[in-house]
Each structure stands twice: as structure tokens, then as C-alpha cells.
Amino acid sequence: MSEARTRHSQDQSASAATPAGDSTQSRSGRITRRFQELSRADKIGLVAYVTAGDPSLDATEQIVTAASDAGADVIELGVPFSDPVADGPVIQRASDRALRAGTTLSGVIELVRKLRSRTDVPLVLFSYFNPILQMGLETFAESAKSAGADGVLATDLTVEESDAYRAVMRAHGLDTIFLVAPTSTDERLARIGKASSGFLYLISRTGVTGTRDSLPEELPDLSRRTRRFTQLPLAVGFGISQPQHVAALRGVADAAVVGSALVSEIEKAGTAADAASAVAARVRTLREGARQVSRTE
């Protein structure tokens, strides 16, 4: 990672482009439109994460289509990485399976192209920064946009190091989504809010991904602090796996992000068809939590 970081610093110094430092909240891409639709309907959205290539890219195509048909509002396609330090054991195993199946970033982008012929659901490429940097920022952004991707979330890229990345992504019309942690100071929240577009991903708790029994008591305070610095939609992830978790986000967030619970369904399934069916069933169940309450009730 040190070589990649060095190259990134050089890219930043060499780049004459100035990133769109103010949050592009006026953008009207698929992600923004979907959240606007949810707001008008007074509904909590559902962002579904799957690891691309687990167990194969063809299977992921079936799974994503099924999740979209079942009511997922946004799909995050996880790009498998050899050292997924921010992920819990369920997603770590999924990443390992995808890598052993030969999944690459180029393959995931081609998957986006195939999915665009089957669904109009907003698609976010969810990746560690190293694969993006190894491909090259311009090459990645141009390829991702032409394939039909809507946004990018580079999990380990800090907002302080993101100027060149944001400039390139936004030049190609890709939303730049950043993570907000419970430990984020107000100063960092302001920076993240200014650097983000599409939506903000609020990490509900410190630690790695994985299912939990309940949401942390500190989450509403994190949401209130974040809303002081942005008008973008807030999506909460880490630990959400049950309809009651989605319902508990009433008045706290605009969407729930569900990952490990869906990836676990894929891991248990015997075939791609079984995995698609199981993920669709879980999405429908989680949508029940969103339907039980309005965001402003």
C-alpha cells in the first residue's frame, strides 16, 4: 500500500485539476434521483451490498438483478481485495472466494455493463483504493462511467488525500461517497460533507462489518452532528440485518445499508439461483421494516 500511496501523492501534486470541493448536491444522477423519490414517498431506502464475483461474476449478475427486483434502492458492488482489513469474517470469506474465482476490478466493471442491460438500479463500486490506483484514476473513472456505474466508495481513502481522486471521478460524472465514523470530529464531518456527493455512509459503530443484535445508542447523535454539515442523504451501515433495525432508523437516516446479512445468504446457498432467491427474500423482509414506518413519523 505504501507504493500506491506514494503514487497517489504524486498524482495529487501533478494534477492541475481542482476538485469540486463543494458538495455537488445539485447533481441529478441515478443515486440522487432515487433518494429524491424516497424522500417524496417518505420512505427509508435500502442499500444492498454484495461482493462481486462471489461465487462468480455470472452469479452476482443474477443476485443483483434479483435484489433490485425485490426492492433494493441502491446496490453496492464490493470489489474483492486481498487484505480487506475493514471487513468482518463473512465479507472476508466472500472476498477470498471471489478472488479465487478470478474476479478482478476490470471484471467487476464489465459486470456493471451487463447489469445495465437488465436494471436501472443505482450501482456503486465499493472498493479499497489500491485496485483503483493500480488501474489508474482516469482509466478507472472512464471505464466505470461508460459501463454504467453511478458512484464510487473507496473505503480506505481519507478525505484529506482525496483531491485528485475526486477531481477525476467528478469529471466523469461519478458520485464520490465517503464514510463517516462515530469517532469523526466536527471538523472532519465538515470536510467529508463538502467532499461527498450522492449520499454519506454512516458507520454505526467502530470495528469491522458484521451482523449485530441492535443499533448503538450513540447513532442518533452521530446523525444529528452529520446533518449540521450536509444536506446529502445519510445511509447507515454496519450491523443492520433485521427489519426492526431498518425501522429503528426512523428519523435518524434516509437509508439502511445491509451487507453481511446478504453475503451470508450467498455463502449458505448451493447454487447461483438459490443465492439469488435467498437474497431477494431477505431484501423483501428488510423492506418490510422500511414500510412499517415513515422517515418523519
C-alpha contacts under 8 A as a table, 3 or more apart, distances in Angstrom:
res1	aa1	res2	aa2	distance
1	M	4	A	5.09
1	M	5	R	6.14
1	M	130	N	6.79
2	S	5	R	5.05
2	S	6	T	6.19
3	E	6	T	5.08
3	E	7	R	6.26
4	A	7	R	5.10
4	A	8	H	6.12
4	A	130	N	6.31
4	A	133	L	6.75
4	A	134	Q	7.43
5	R	8	H	4.91
5	R	9	S	6.20
6	T	9	S	5.15
6	T	10	Q	6.33
7	R	10	Q	5.03
7	R	11	D	6.15
8	H	11	D	4.92
8	H	12	Q	6.21
8	H	133	L	7.33
9	S	12	Q	5.04
9	S	13	S	6.31
9	S	161	E	7.76
10	Q	13	S	5.12
10	Q	14	A	6.05
11	D	14	A	5.14
11	D	15	S	5.86
11	D	164	A	6.66
12	Q	15	S	5.27
12	Q	163	D	6.71
12	Q	164	A	5.02
13	S	16	A	7.94
15	S	18	T	7.94
15	S	164	A	6.45
17	A	164	A	7.36
17	A	167	A	6.32
18	T	21	G	7.82
18	T	163	D	7.46
18	T	164	A	7.74
18	T	167	A	6.19
19	P	163	D	5.68
19	P	164	A	6.77
19	P	166	R	5.67
19	P	167	A	4.01
19	P	168	V	7.79
19	P	170	R	7.77
20	A	23	S	7.15
20	A	24	T	7.36
20	A	166	R	7.27
20	A	167	A	6.39
20	A	170	R	7.34
20	A	195	A	7.65
21	G	194	K	6.11
21	G	195	A	5.72
22	D	194	K	4.92
22	D	195	A	6.41
23	S	193	G	6.57
23	S	194	K	4.46
23	S	195	A	5.51
23	S	196	S	5.54
23	S	197	S	5.80
24	T	27	R	5.73
24	T	196	S	7.36
24	T	197	S	5.48
25	Q	197	S	6.13
25	Q	198	G	7.33
25	Q	231	Q	7.41
25	Q	232	L	6.53
27	R	32	T	6.78
27	R	197	S	7.85
27	R	198	G	7.84
28	S	31	I	7.69
28	S	32	T	5.42
28	S	33	R	5.97
29	G	32	T	5.47
29	G	33	R	6.12
29	G	150	D	7.15
30	R	33	R	5.10
30	R	34	R	5.99
30	R	121	V	7.55
30	R	122	P	5.44
30	R	150	D	6.69
31	I	34	R	5.21
31	I	35	F	6.37
31	I	74	V	7.31
31	I	122	P	5.52
31	I	150	D	6.88
31	I	151	G	7.92
31	I	198	G	5.71
31	I	199	F	7.88
32	T	35	F	5.27
32	T	36	Q	6.11
32	T	198	G	5.64
32	T	199	F	7.89
33	R	36	Q	4.99
33	R	37	E	6.18
34	R	37	E	5.10
34	R	38	L	6.30
34	R	73	D	6.96
34	R	122	P	7.72
35	F	38	L	4.94
35	F	39	S	6.09
35	F	45	G	7.46
35	F	233	P	7.10
35	F	254	D	7.93
36	Q	39	S	5.03
36	Q	40	R	6.19
37	E	40	R	5.20
37	E	41	A	6.22
38	L	41	A	5.08
38	L	42	D	5.90
38	L	43	K	5.14
38	L	44	I	6.70
38	L	45	G	6.49
39	S	42	D	4.81
39	S	43	K	6.23
39	S	44	I	7.98
39	S	254	D	7.97
40	R	43	K	7.87
42	D	294	S	5.46
42	D	295	R	5.71
42	D	296	T	7.16
43	K	254	D	7.75
43	K	290	A	6.58
43	K	291	R	7.03
43	K	293	V	7.58
43	K	294	S	5.34
43	K	295	R	5.70
44	I	246	V	7.79
44	I	249	L	7.93
44	I	250	R	7.59
44	I	253	A	7.59
44	I	254	D	5.25
44	I	255	A	5.02
44	I	256	A	7.31
44	I	290	A	5.34
44	I	291	R	7.77
44	I	294	S	6.88
44	I	295	R	5.86
45	G	72	A	7.70
45	G	73	D	5.99
45	G	254	D	6.15
45	G	255	A	4.09
45	G	256	A	6.24
45	G	290	A	7.10
46	L	71	G	7.80
46	L	72	A	5.36
46	L	73	D	5.33
46	L	74	V	6.71
46	L	255	A	5.39
46	L	256	A	5.08
46	L	257	V	6.10
46	L	258	V	7.44
46	L	286	L	7.96
46	L	287	R	7.18
46	L	290	A	7.90
47	V	72	A	6.09
47	V	73	D	5.79
47	V	74	V	4.67
47	V	75	I	5.76
47	V	76	E	7.08
47	V	235	A	7.76
47	V	255	A	6.72
47	V	256	A	5.93
47	V	257	V	4.55
47	V	258	V	6.26
48	A	67	A	7.63
48	A	72	A	6.15
48	A	73	D	7.69
48	A	74	V	6.28
48	A	75	I	4.92
48	A	76	E	6.01
48	A	257	V	5.91
48	A	258	V	5.17
48	A	259	G	6.13
48	A	262	L	7.69
48	A	283	V	7.97
49	Y	75	I	5.87
49	Y	76	E	4.52
49	Y	77	L	6.12
49	Y	78	G	6.89
49	Y	257	V	7.17
49	Y	258	V	6.02
49	Y	259	G	4.52
49	Y	260	S	7.88
49	Y	262	L	7.29
49	Y	263	V	7.78
50	V	60	T	7.82
50	V	64	V	7.84
50	V	75	I	7.70
50	V	76	E	6.40
50	V	77	L	5.55
50	V	78	G	5.91
50	V	259	G	6.33
50	V	262	L	6.90
50	V	263	V	5.96
51	T	54	D	5.84
51	T	60	T	7.90
51	T	77	L	5.86
51	T	78	G	4.33
51	T	79	V	6.41
51	T	80	P	6.61
51	T	91	I	7.31
51	T	94	A	6.35
51	T	95	S	6.50
51	T	98	A	7.50
51	T	263	V	7.16
52	A	56	S	7.45
52	A	57	L	6.21
52	A	60	T	5.88
52	A	77	L	5.59
52	A	78	G	5.45
52	A	79	V	5.92
52	A	80	P	6.91
52	A	98	A	6.91
52	A	103	T	7.60
52	A	108	V	6.44
53	G	56	S	4.05
53	G	57	L	4.13
53	G	58	D	7.55
53	G	59	A	7.29
53	G	60	T	5.99
53	G	80	P	7.79
53	G	97	R	7.78
53	G	98	A	4.58
53	G	99	L	7.57
53	G	101	A	6.97
53	G	102	G	7.95
53	G	103	T	5.54
53	G	108	V	7.59
54	D	57	L	6.86
54	D	59	A	7.25
54	D	60	T	6.57
54	D	94	A	5.84
54	D	95	S	7.19
54	D	97	R	5.94
54	D	98	A	4.63
54	D	101	A	7.76
54	D	266	I	7.74
55	P	59	A	6.43
55	P	60	T	7.39
55	P	94	A	7.70
55	P	97	R	6.26
55	P	98	A	5.90
55	P	101	A	7.05
55	P	266	I	7.94
55	P	272	A	7.71
56	S	59	A	5.12
56	S	60	T	6.25
56	S	98	A	6.52
56	S	101	A	6.28
56	S	103	T	7.60
57	L	60	T	4.94
57	L	61	E	6.27
57	L	103	T	7.26
57	L	107	G	7.70
57	L	108	V	7.44
57	L	111	L	6.80
58	D	61	E	5.17
58	D	62	Q	6.68
59	A	62	Q	5.18
59	A	63	I	6.19
59	A	272	A	4.98
59	A	273	A	7.68
59	A	276	A	7.84
60	T	63	I	4.86
60	T	64	V	5.93
60	T	272	A	7.91
61	E	64	V	5.40
61	E	65	T	6.19
61	E	111	L	6.89
61	E	114	K	7.67
61	E	115	L	6.43
62	Q	65	T	5.28
62	Q	66	A	6.15
62	Q	272	A	7.19
62	Q	273	A	7.31
62	Q	276	A	5.99
63	I	66	A	5.11
63	I	67	A	6.11
63	I	272	A	7.49
63	I	273	A	7.91
63	I	275	A	6.62
63	I	276	A	4.16
63	I	277	S	7.71
63	I	279	V	6.87
63	I	280	A	7.73
64	V	67	A	5.01
64	V	68	S	6.09
64	V	75	I	7.30
64	V	115	L	7.98
64	V	276	A	7.59
65	T	68	S	5.15
65	T	69	D	6.15
65	T	115	L	7.37
65	T	118	R	7.01
65	T	119	T	6.67
66	A	69	D	5.07
66	A	70	A	6.07
66	A	276	A	5.74
66	A	277	S	7.05
66	A	279	V	7.39
66	A	280	A	5.49
67	A	70	A	5.02
67	A	71	G	6.48
67	A	72	A	5.65
67	A	276	A	7.40
67	A	279	V	6.31
67	A	280	A	4.88
67	A	283	V	6.44
68	S	71	G	5.34
68	S	72	A	4.85
68	S	73	D	6.97
68	S	74	V	7.91
68	S	75	I	7.70
68	S	119	T	7.32
68	S	121	V	6.44
69	D	72	A	7.31
69	D	280	A	7.70
70	A	280	A	5.35
70	A	281	A	7.48
70	A	283	V	6.18
70	A	284	R	5.70
71	G	283	V	6.75
71	G	284	R	6.64
71	G	287	R	7.02
72	A	75	I	6.92
72	A	121	V	7.97
72	A	283	V	6.62
73	D	121	V	6.54
73	D	122	P	7.20
74	V	121	V	6.00
74	V	122	P	4.97
74	V	123	L	6.17
74	V	124	V	7.55
75	I	121	V	7.03
75	I	122	P	6.25
75	I	123	L	5.05
75	I	124	V	6.20
76	E	123	L	5.97
76	E	124	V	4.69
76	E	125	L	5.96
76	E	126	F	5.92
77	L	108	V	7.91
77	L	123	L	7.08
77	L	124	V	6.06
77	L	125	L	5.10
77	L	126	F	5.56
78	G	125	L	6.34
78	G	126	F	4.62
78	G	127	S	5.90
79	V	95	S	7.83
79	V	104	T	7.55
79	V	105	L	6.34
79	V	108	V	6.92
79	V	125	L	7.04
79	V	126	F	6.02
79	V	127	S	4.98
79	V	128	Y	7.53
80	P	84	P	7.92
80	P	94	A	7.89
80	P	95	S	4.57
80	P	96	D	7.27
80	P	98	A	6.31
80	P	99	L	6.29
80	P	103	T	7.25
80	P	104	T	7.53
80	P	127	S	7.41
81	F	84	P	5.76
81	F	95	S	6.26
81	F	96	D	7.82
81	F	99	L	7.44
81	F	127	S	7.78
81	F	128	Y	6.98
81	F	131	P	7.86
82	S	95	S	7.41
82	S	96	D	7.13
82	S	99	L	7.64
84	P	87	D	5.59
84	P	92	Q	6.26
84	P	95	S	7.75
84	P	128	Y	7.80
85	V	88	G	7.99
85	V	208	V	7.91
86	A	207	G	7.51
86	A	208	V	5.20
86	A	209	T	6.95
87	D	90	V	7.87
87	D	91	I	5.90
87	D	92	Q	5.99
87	D	208	V	5.03
87	D	209	T	4.97
87	D	210	G	7.75
88	G	91	I	5.79
88	G	92	Q	6.04
88	G	208	V	5.00
88	G	209	T	4.60
88	G	210	G	5.54
89	P	92	Q	4.87
89	P	93	R	6.04
89	P	210	G	7.61
90	V	93	R	5.40
90	V	94	A	6.41
90	V	210	G	7.08
90	V	260	S	6.12
90	V	263	V	6.91
90	V	264	S	6.39
91	I	94	A	4.84
91	I	95	S	6.06
91	I	209	T	7.73
91	I	260	S	6.31
91	I	263	V	6.72
92	Q	95	S	5.12
92	Q	96	D	6.26
93	R	96	D	5.02
93	R	97	R	6.19
94	A	97	R	5.09
94	A	98	A	6.15
94	A	263	V	7.15
94	A	267	E	7.41
95	S	98	A	5.10
95	S	99	L	6.15
96	D	99	L	5.18
96	D	100	R	6.14
97	R	100	R	5.14
97	R	101	A	6.20
98	A	101	A	4.99
98	A	102	G	6.56
98	A	103	T	5.55
99	L	102	G	5.08
99	L	103	T	5.16
99	L	104	T	7.41
100	R	103	T	7.42
103	T	107	G	6.10
103	T	108	V	7.18
104	T	107	G	5.01
104	T	108	V	6.33
105	L	108	V	5.04
105	L	109	I	6.29
105	L	131	P	6.79
105	L	132	I	7.76
106	S	109	I	5.15
106	S	110	E	6.29
107	G	110	E	5.04
107	G	111	L	6.19
108	V	111	L	4.86
108	V	112	V	6.43
109	I	112	V	5.05
109	I	113	R	6.57
109	I	143	S	7.09
109	I	144	A	5.81
109	I	147	A	6.45
109	I	149	A	7.92
110	E	113	R	4.99
110	E	114	K	6.46
110	E	147	A	6.74
111	L	114	K	5.09
111	L	115	L	6.15
112	V	115	L	5.02
112	V	116	R	6.21
112	V	123	L	7.62
112	V	144	A	7.87
112	V	147	A	5.82
112	V	148	G	6.23
112	V	149	A	6.41
113	R	116	R	5.31
113	R	117	S	7.19
113	R	146	S	7.97
113	R	147	A	4.33
113	R	148	G	5.97
114	K	117	S	5.66
114	K	118	R	7.20
115	L	118	R	5.13
115	L	119	T	6.01
116	R	119	T	5.43
116	R	120	D	6.26
116	R	147	A	7.63
116	R	148	G	6.23
122	P	149	A	7.43
122	P	150	D	6.07
123	L	148	G	7.81
123	L	149	A	5.33
123	L	150	D	5.44
123	L	151	G	6.75
124	V	149	A	6.24
124	V	150	D	5.79
124	V	151	G	4.63
124	V	152	V	5.34
124	V	153	L	7.03
125	L	149	A	7.10
125	L	151	G	6.32
125	L	152	V	4.78
125	L	153	L	6.24
126	F	152	V	6.02
126	F	153	L	4.85
126	F	154	A	6.15
126	F	155	T	7.17
127	S	131	P	7.51
127	S	132	I	7.65
127	S	152	V	7.66
127	S	153	L	6.25
127	S	154	A	5.00
127	S	155	T	6.14
128	Y	131	P	6.64
128	Y	132	I	7.53
128	Y	154	A	5.14
128	Y	155	T	5.25
128	Y	156	D	5.75
128	Y	157	L	7.58
129	F	132	I	5.34
129	F	133	L	6.17
129	F	154	A	5.27
129	F	155	T	6.95
129	F	156	D	6.21
129	F	157	L	6.09
130	N	133	L	5.07
130	N	134	Q	6.00
131	P	134	Q	5.08
131	P	135	M	6.27
132	I	135	M	5.28
132	I	136	G	6.20
132	I	137	L	6.40
132	I	140	F	6.35
133	L	136	G	4.86
133	L	137	L	5.89
135	M	139	T	6.48
135	M	140	F	6.04
136	G	139	T	5.33
136	G	140	F	5.90
137	L	140	F	5.20
137	L	141	A	6.01
137	L	165	Y	6.71
137	L	168	V	6.68
137	L	169	M	7.81
138	E	141	A	5.23
138	E	142	E	5.98
138	E	168	V	6.39
139	T	142	E	5.33
139	T	143	S	5.97
140	F	143	S	5.21
140	F	144	A	5.88
141	A	144	A	5.17
141	A	145	K	6.00
141	A	168	V	6.90
141	A	169	M	5.69
141	A	172	H	6.23
141	A	174	L	7.51
142	E	145	K	5.36
142	E	146	S	6.07
142	E	172	H	6.38
143	S	146	S	5.28
143	S	147	A	6.10
144	A	147	A	5.20
144	A	148	G	6.44
144	A	149	A	5.38
145	K	148	G	5.16
145	K	149	A	5.21
145	K	150	D	6.92
145	K	172	H	6.56
145	K	173	G	7.16
145	K	174	L	6.76
146	S	149	A	7.53
149	A	174	L	7.41
150	D	173	G	7.70
150	D	174	L	5.40
150	D	175	D	6.28
151	G	174	L	4.75
151	G	175	D	4.18
151	G	176	T	5.88
151	G	177	I	6.97
151	G	198	G	7.37
152	V	174	L	6.82
152	V	175	D	6.22
152	V	176	T	5.42
152	V	177	I	6.10
153	L	176	T	6.31
153	L	177	I	4.98
153	L	178	F	6.13
154	A	157	L	5.57
154	A	177	I	7.78
154	A	178	F	7.40
155	T	178	F	7.49
155	T	179	L	7.17
157	L	161	E	6.75
157	L	162	S	6.73
158	T	161	E	5.47
158	T	162	S	6.37
159	V	162	S	5.04
159	V	163	D	7.71
159	V	178	F	7.55
159	V	191	R	7.07
159	V	192	I	6.25
159	V	195	A	7.02
160	E	163	D	7.39
161	E	164	A	7.97
162	S	165	Y	5.16
162	S	166	R	5.89
163	D	166	R	5.31
163	D	167	A	6.20
164	A	167	A	5.17
164	A	168	V	6.33
165	Y	168	V	5.38
165	Y	169	M	6.13
166	R	169	M	5.13
166	R	170	R	5.90
166	R	176	T	6.60
166	R	195	A	7.68
167	A	170	R	5.47
167	A	171	A	6.04
168	V	171	A	5.09
168	V	172	H	6.51
169	M	172	H	5.35
169	M	173	G	6.44
169	M	174	L	5.15
169	M	175	D	7.05
169	M	176	T	6.98
170	R	173	G	4.78
170	R	174	L	5.22
170	R	175	D	6.49
170	R	176	T	7.40
171	A	174	L	7.61
175	D	196	S	7.42
175	D	197	S	5.15
175	D	198	G	5.45
176	T	195	A	7.45
176	T	196	S	5.34
176	T	197	S	5.33
176	T	198	G	6.94
177	I	196	S	5.24
177	I	197	S	5.90
177	I	198	G	6.45
177	I	199	F	6.12
177	I	200	L	5.87
177	I	201	Y	7.07
178	F	192	I	6.61
178	F	195	A	7.81
178	F	196	S	6.02
178	F	200	L	5.84
178	F	201	Y	6.21
179	L	192	I	7.85
179	L	200	L	6.38
179	L	201	Y	4.86
179	L	202	L	5.89
179	L	203	I	6.77
180	V	184	S	6.44
180	V	189	L	7.11
180	V	192	I	7.46
180	V	200	L	7.10
180	V	201	Y	6.06
180	V	202	L	4.73
180	V	203	I	5.92
181	A	184	S	5.22
181	A	202	L	6.21
181	A	203	I	5.11
181	A	204	S	7.23
181	A	205	R	7.25
181	A	206	T	7.12
182	P	203	I	6.79
182	P	204	S	6.80
182	P	205	R	6.21
182	P	206	T	6.73
182	P	218	E	7.98
182	P	219	L	7.75
182	P	222	L	6.30
183	T	206	T	7.89
184	S	187	E	7.97
184	S	188	R	5.87
184	S	189	L	6.27
185	T	188	R	5.21
185	T	189	L	6.17
186	D	189	L	4.92
186	D	190	A	6.20
186	D	225	R	7.27
186	D	226	T	7.91
187	E	190	A	5.26
187	E	191	R	6.51
188	R	191	R	5.00
188	R	192	I	6.03
189	L	192	I	5.07
189	L	193	G	5.94
189	L	226	T	6.14
189	L	229	F	6.63
190	A	193	G	5.17
190	A	194	K	6.20
190	A	226	T	7.99
190	A	229	F	5.25
190	A	230	T	7.70
191	R	194	K	5.18
191	R	195	A	6.16
192	I	195	A	5.06
192	I	196	S	6.03
193	G	196	S	5.43
193	G	200	L	7.60
193	G	226	T	7.83
193	G	229	F	5.83
193	G	230	T	5.18
193	G	232	L	7.82
194	K	229	F	7.83
194	K	230	T	7.30
196	S	199	F	6.99
196	S	200	L	6.78
197	S	200	L	7.51
197	S	232	L	7.11
198	G	232	L	6.86
198	G	233	P	7.46
199	F	232	L	5.33
199	F	233	P	4.86
199	F	234	L	5.84
199	F	235	A	6.93
200	L	232	L	6.70
200	L	233	P	6.34
200	L	234	L	5.02
200	L	235	A	6.09
201	Y	234	L	6.17
201	Y	235	A	4.96
201	Y	236	V	5.87
201	Y	237	G	6.98
202	L	223	S	7.85
202	L	234	L	6.67
202	L	235	A	5.87
202	L	236	V	4.67
202	L	237	G	6.26
203	I	206	T	7.29
203	I	236	V	6.02
203	I	237	G	5.38
203	I	238	F	5.93
204	S	215	L	7.17
204	S	216	P	6.79
204	S	219	L	6.02
204	S	236	V	6.18
204	S	237	G	5.91
204	S	238	F	5.76
204	S	239	G	7.46
205	R	216	P	6.83
205	R	219	L	7.96
205	R	238	F	6.84
208	V	238	F	7.56
209	T	238	F	5.14
209	T	239	G	6.71
209	T	260	S	6.94
210	G	238	F	6.18
210	G	239	G	5.36
210	G	259	G	7.85
210	G	260	S	5.38
210	G	261	A	7.66
211	T	238	F	7.08
211	T	239	G	4.18
211	T	240	I	6.08
211	T	241	S	5.87
211	T	260	S	6.27
211	T	261	A	6.46
212	R	215	L	7.42
212	R	239	G	4.60
212	R	240	I	6.74
212	R	241	S	7.29
213	D	239	G	7.61
214	S	239	G	7.55
214	S	240	I	7.92
214	S	245	H	6.78
215	L	219	L	7.36
215	L	239	G	7.09
215	L	240	I	7.53
215	L	245	H	6.79
215	L	248	A	7.93
216	P	219	L	5.68
217	E	220	P	7.12
218	E	221	D	5.55
218	E	222	L	6.52
219	L	222	L	5.10
219	L	223	S	6.25
219	L	252	V	7.81
220	P	223	S	5.03
220	P	224	R	6.18
220	P	252	V	5.66
221	D	224	R	5.08
221	D	225	R	6.14
222	L	225	R	5.20
222	L	226	T	6.11
223	S	226	T	5.13
223	S	227	R	6.17
223	S	234	L	7.73
223	S	252	V	6.09
223	S	253	A	6.95
224	R	227	R	5.26
224	R	228	R	6.69
224	R	252	V	7.76
225	R	228	R	5.46
225	R	229	F	7.51
226	T	229	F	5.63
226	T	230	T	6.74
227	R	230	T	5.29
227	R	231	Q	6.47
233	P	253	A	7.44
233	P	254	D	5.68
233	P	255	A	7.78
234	L	253	A	5.21
234	L	254	D	5.26
234	L	255	A	6.50
235	A	253	A	5.93
235	A	254	D	5.77
235	A	255	A	4.45
235	A	256	A	5.40
235	A	257	V	6.28
236	V	253	A	6.62
236	V	255	A	6.37
236	V	256	A	5.03
236	V	257	V	5.63
237	G	240	I	6.23
237	G	256	A	6.10
237	G	257	V	4.47
237	G	258	V	6.37
237	G	259	G	7.95
238	F	257	V	7.40
238	F	258	V	7.46
238	F	259	G	7.73
239	G	258	V	7.78
239	G	260	S	7.92
240	I	245	H	5.79
240	I	246	V	7.15
240	I	256	A	7.22
240	I	257	V	6.90
240	I	258	V	5.66
240	I	259	G	7.91
240	I	261	A	7.76
241	S	245	H	6.79
241	S	258	V	6.30
241	S	260	S	7.69
241	S	261	A	5.43
241	S	286	L	7.72
242	Q	245	H	5.29
242	Q	246	V	6.87
242	Q	285	T	7.97
242	Q	286	L	6.23
242	Q	289	G	7.81
243	P	246	V	5.20
243	P	247	A	6.26
243	P	285	T	6.50
243	P	286	L	4.57
243	P	287	R	7.09
243	P	288	E	6.25
243	P	289	G	4.06
243	P	290	A	7.29
244	Q	247	A	4.86
244	Q	248	A	5.98
244	Q	289	G	5.76
245	H	248	A	5.03
245	H	249	L	6.80
245	H	289	G	7.46
246	V	249	L	5.46
246	V	250	R	7.72
246	V	256	A	6.04
246	V	286	L	6.95
246	V	289	G	5.30
246	V	290	A	5.85
247	A	250	R	5.82
247	A	289	G	4.88
247	A	290	A	5.71
247	A	292	Q	6.70
247	A	293	V	6.26
249	L	252	V	4.97
249	L	253	A	5.60
249	L	254	D	7.83
249	L	255	A	7.81
249	L	256	A	7.52
249	L	295	R	7.78
250	R	253	A	6.73
250	R	293	V	6.79
250	R	294	S	6.68
250	R	295	R	4.88
250	R	296	T	6.74
250	R	297	E	7.11
251	G	295	R	5.24
251	G	296	T	5.43
251	G	297	E	7.15
252	V	295	R	7.87
253	A	256	A	7.50
253	A	295	R	7.67
254	D	295	R	7.02
258	V	261	A	6.52
258	V	262	L	6.88
259	G	262	L	5.44
259	G	263	V	6.16
260	S	263	V	4.97
260	S	264	S	5.87
261	A	264	S	5.22
261	A	265	E	6.58
262	L	265	E	5.14
262	L	266	I	6.56
262	L	279	V	5.76
262	L	282	R	7.10
263	V	266	I	5.05
263	V	267	E	6.23
264	S	267	E	4.98
264	S	268	K	6.31
265	E	268	K	5.29
265	E	269	A	6.28
265	E	275	A	6.48
265	E	278	A	6.05
265	E	279	V	6.22
266	I	269	A	5.22
266	I	275	A	4.76
266	I	276	A	7.65
266	I	278	A	7.34
266	I	279	V	7.07
267	E	275	A	7.87
268	K	275	A	7.81
269	A	272	A	7.39
269	A	274	D	5.49
269	A	275	A	4.99
269	A	278	A	7.55
270	G	274	D	6.25
270	G	275	A	7.25
271	T	274	D	5.06
271	T	275	A	6.19
272	A	275	A	5.00
272	A	276	A	6.15
273	A	276	A	5.14
273	A	277	S	6.16
274	D	277	S	5.11
274	D	278	A	6.05
275	A	278	A	5.11
275	A	279	V	6.07
276	A	279	V	5.27
276	A	280	A	6.09
277	S	280	A	5.16
277	S	281	A	6.17
278	A	281	A	5.11
278	A	282	R	6.26
279	V	282	R	5.10
279	V	283	V	6.11
280	A	283	V	5.07
280	A	284	R	6.20
281	A	284	R	5.17
281	A	285	T	6.27
282	R	285	T	5.02
282	R	286	L	6.18
283	V	286	L	5.09
283	V	287	R	6.07
284	R	287	R	4.99
284	R	288	E	6.54
285	T	288	E	5.26
285	T	289	G	7.25
286	L	289	G	5.33
286	L	290	A	6.87
287	R	290	A	4.95
287	R	291	R	6.19
288	E	291	R	5.03
288	E	292	Q	6.18
289	G	292	Q	5.27
289	G	293	V	7.27
290	A	293	V	6.06
290	A	294	S	7.46
291	R	294	S	7.15
293	V	297	E	6.75
294	S	297	E	5.26
